[in-house]
Amino acid sequence: MFQIDVVERCKANDRRAQLKLYRQYCDGMYTVAMRFVENADDAEDVLQEAFIKAFQKIHQFKGDVTFGAWLKRIVINKSIDHLKTKKGHLITLEENYIVPVADDDWTINEKISVDEVKQAIDQLSEKYKYVVLMYLVEGYDHKEIASVLNLTEITCRTRLLRGKGRLKELLKIKRYGTGS
C-alpha cells in the first residue's frame, strides 16, 4: 500500500514522494548499475539518468510489476546505453540462425570463489556479459532479456549458452592455468 501511494503521489509530481522513492531504491539500483558499468562515477551518472527517466515516465508505470522491477529495467537499459555510447559502437547480431540447446547446469567447482566468478564474467565480451549478468545475477528470463536488449529469444538463448561456455573456460583456465 505504501509503495502504490508514493508512486501515485509521484505521478502528481510530488517532490517529497520522489525523494522518498529515490532514497528507498538508490542503493540497490546503484549496485545494479555498478555490475554493468564497473565505475563509481559512471554508475552515479547512470543512476541519476535512470531516476530522471523514471520520474518523467512514471505515468507509464501500471503496477503490473513492482516499482523496483520497473526501475531496475530502466537502470539496466541506461547502463547498457552508457556502455554503448562509451564504446562508440553497437552490438552486432550474428546468432539469429542458430538454435541453442537448453542447458540449465550452472554448477562449477566449489573451490572457485564468488570473486573469481565475477572476474570471469567481467572478461566476457559485452554481448555475452550482459545476457549472463541479467540471467544469473538479475534473475531475468529469456523473454525479458530479449526485450531489454532488443534481441530475439533465440539470440538471447544462444548468447547465454555461449557466454556460459566461455565463462566455464575462463574459470577452468583461472583454476588450472590452462584451458586443456
Backbone torsions as a table, in degrees:
resi	resn	phi	psi	omega
1	MET	NA	-42.6	-179.8
2	PHE	-56.5	-49.0	-175.3
3	GLN	-63.8	-44.0	-179.3
4	ILE	-61.7	-43.3	179.0
5	ASP	-62.3	-44.9	-179.2
6	VAL	-65.4	-42.1	179.0
7	VAL	-63.1	-42.6	178.4
8	GLU	-62.6	-37.6	177.1
9	ARG	-68.0	-35.3	176.0
10	CYS	-64.1	-37.9	177.8
11	LYS	-61.5	-27.9	177.2
12	ALA	-88.6	11.3	177.7
13	ASN	65.9	33.6	177.1
14	ASP	-77.6	111.6	-176.6
15	ARG	-63.6	-36.0	178.9
16	ARG	-65.1	-40.9	178.3
17	ALA	-65.3	-39.5	177.4
18	GLN	-62.0	-43.1	178.6
19	LEU	-63.3	-40.1	179.0
20	LYS	-62.0	-46.0	178.0
21	LEU	-65.3	-40.9	178.5
22	TYR	-58.4	-49.9	-178.8
23	ARG	-62.6	-36.2	-178.8
24	GLN	-68.4	-35.5	-171.3
25	TYR	-111.1	-10.1	-171.7
26	CYS	-61.5	-43.2	-177.9
27	ASP	-65.1	-46.1	-179.9
28	GLY	-64.6	-40.7	-179.3
29	MET	-72.8	-30.2	174.4
30	TYR	-63.0	-42.4	178.2
31	THR	-60.9	-42.7	177.8
32	VAL	-61.1	-47.9	180.0
33	ALA	-61.1	-40.7	-179.9
34	MET	-62.5	-34.3	178.6
35	ARG	-60.9	-29.1	-177.7
36	PHE	-95.1	-50.0	-172.8
37	VAL	-89.6	-22.5	173.6
38	GLU	56.7	29.3	177.6
39	ASN	-147.0	127.0	-173.5
40	ALA	-59.6	-44.8	-179.8
41	ASP	-63.9	-43.4	178.8
42	ASP	-65.2	-39.2	179.3
43	ALA	-63.7	-39.6	177.2
44	GLU	-64.4	-41.2	177.4
45	ASP	-62.5	-46.5	178.9
46	VAL	-60.1	-44.9	-179.6
47	LEU	-60.1	-45.9	179.4
48	GLN	-61.8	-46.0	178.8
49	GLU	-62.7	-38.8	-179.5
50	ALA	-65.5	-43.8	178.8
51	PHE	-67.0	-38.3	177.0
52	ILE	-61.0	-47.4	178.9
53	LYS	-63.1	-42.2	-179.4
54	ALA	-59.6	-44.5	-179.3
55	PHE	-71.7	-31.2	176.1
56	GLN	-69.9	-33.8	-174.8
57	LYS	-105.9	12.0	-173.8
58	ILE	-60.3	-25.4	176.8
59	HIS	-64.4	-18.6	177.6
60	GLN	-83.1	-12.8	178.4
61	PHE	-72.2	118.0	-174.8
62	LYS	-103.0	-9.6	178.4
63	GLY	85.0	10.0	177.6
64	ASP	-75.9	-16.2	169.5
65	VAL	-129.5	170.6	177.5
66	THR	-68.6	157.6	177.3
67	PHE	-60.8	-38.6	179.5
68	GLY	-60.4	-42.7	178.8
69	ALA	-66.2	-40.4	178.2
70	TRP	-63.6	-44.9	179.6
71	LEU	-67.1	-39.3	179.9
72	LYS	-59.8	-39.0	178.6
73	ARG	-63.2	-40.4	177.5
74	ILE	-63.8	-44.1	179.9
75	VAL	-61.4	-44.4	179.4
76	ILE	-63.7	-45.4	178.1
77	ASN	-60.2	-43.6	179.2
78	LYS	-65.3	-37.4	178.1
79	SER	-62.7	-45.9	-179.5
80	ILE	-67.0	-41.6	176.4
81	ASP	-58.9	-43.0	179.6
82	HIS	-60.6	-45.2	-179.3
83	LEU	-66.8	-38.6	177.7
84	LYS	-63.3	-43.3	179.4
85	THR	-64.2	-42.3	-178.8
86	LYS	-65.1	-38.5	-179.3
87	LYS	-79.7	-25.4	177.4
88	GLY	78.7	17.1	176.3
89	HIS	-150.3	162.6	178.6
90	LEU	-99.2	154.9	176.8
91	ILE	-73.0	130.1	178.5
92	THR	-87.9	150.0	-178.6
93	LEU	-107.6	111.8	-179.4
94	GLU	-118.3	-12.6	-169.4
95	GLU	-89.9	2.9	-172.3
96	ASN	-59.5	-24.0	-175.4
97	TYR	-88.9	-4.4	-176.9
98	ILE	-102.4	135.9	175.3
99	VAL	-104.4	112.6	-176.8
100	PRO	-74.7	155.9	174.7
101	VAL	-94.9	133.2	-179.4
102	ALA	-63.7	134.1	178.4
103	ASP	-149.6	101.6	-176.2
104	ASP	-97.3	12.2	-179.1
105	ASP	-84.9	105.9	179.9
106	TRP	-109.4	20.9	-178.5
107	THR	-74.8	144.0	175.9
108	ILE	-134.8	168.5	179.4
109	ASN	-57.1	129.6	-176.8
110	GLU	-66.2	-12.5	177.5
111	LYS	-78.5	-13.1	-179.7
112	ILE	-82.9	128.5	-176.3
113	SER	-81.9	163.5	176.8
114	VAL	-60.6	-40.3	178.8
115	ASP	-62.0	-38.3	177.6
116	GLU	-65.1	-37.7	177.4
117	VAL	-65.6	-44.4	179.0
118	LYS	-60.7	-42.7	179.4
119	GLN	-64.3	-38.9	178.7
120	ALA	-66.5	-41.1	177.5
121	ILE	-61.0	-39.6	179.0
122	ASP	-62.1	-25.1	-179.1
123	GLN	-83.8	-11.7	179.1
124	LEU	-68.1	150.4	174.7
125	SER	-65.0	157.3	-174.3
126	GLU	-55.4	-42.1	-174.9
127	LYS	-64.9	-27.9	176.4
128	TYR	-90.1	-39.1	-176.4
129	LYS	-57.5	-47.8	-178.1
130	TYR	-61.3	-44.9	-178.4
131	VAL	-65.9	-44.2	179.3
132	VAL	-62.6	-45.3	178.7
133	LEU	-60.3	-47.2	-177.1
134	MET	-66.6	-35.1	-178.8
135	TYR	-77.4	-52.5	-174.8
136	LEU	-78.8	-47.1	-171.7
137	VAL	-88.7	-45.4	-175.8
138	GLU	-88.1	-17.9	175.9
139	GLY	80.4	19.9	177.3
140	TYR	-75.4	151.3	173.7
141	ASP	-93.5	175.6	-174.7
142	HIS	-61.1	-38.9	-179.2
143	LYS	-63.7	-44.1	180.0
144	GLU	-66.3	-43.3	179.9
145	ILE	-62.8	-45.4	179.5
146	ALA	-58.4	-40.6	-179.7
147	SER	-67.0	-46.8	-178.3
148	VAL	-64.7	-43.2	-175.5
149	LEU	-90.9	0.7	-179.2
150	ASN	58.4	51.3	179.1
151	LEU	-121.3	168.3	168.8
152	THR	-82.0	160.1	177.4
153	GLU	-64.3	-34.2	178.2
154	ILE	-63.8	-43.5	177.6
155	THR	-62.3	-41.7	178.5
156	CYS	-59.9	-49.0	179.9
157	ARG	-62.3	-40.4	179.5
158	THR	-63.6	-45.3	-179.8
159	ARG	-65.8	-37.3	177.7
160	LEU	-65.0	-45.0	179.9
161	LEU	-61.8	-46.2	179.4
162	ARG	-68.4	-40.4	178.2
163	GLY	-62.4	-41.0	178.0
164	LYS	-63.7	-42.3	178.6
165	GLY	-62.7	-44.1	178.8
166	ARG	-65.8	-39.3	178.4
167	LEU	-60.5	-44.9	178.5
168	LYS	-63.4	-38.2	176.7
169	GLU	-61.9	-46.5	-179.0
170	LEU	-62.3	-39.8	179.6
171	LEU	-69.9	-35.5	177.9
172	LYS	-66.2	-44.4	178.0
173	ILE	-62.6	-43.3	-179.7
174	LYS	-60.9	-43.0	-175.6
175	ARG	-74.1	-39.7	-171.9
176	TYR	-113.6	-6.1	177.4
177	GLY	79.3	3.9	179.8
178	THR	-152.5	150.5	179.2
179	GLY	-85.6	-6.2	-177.6
180	SER	-110.9	NA	NA
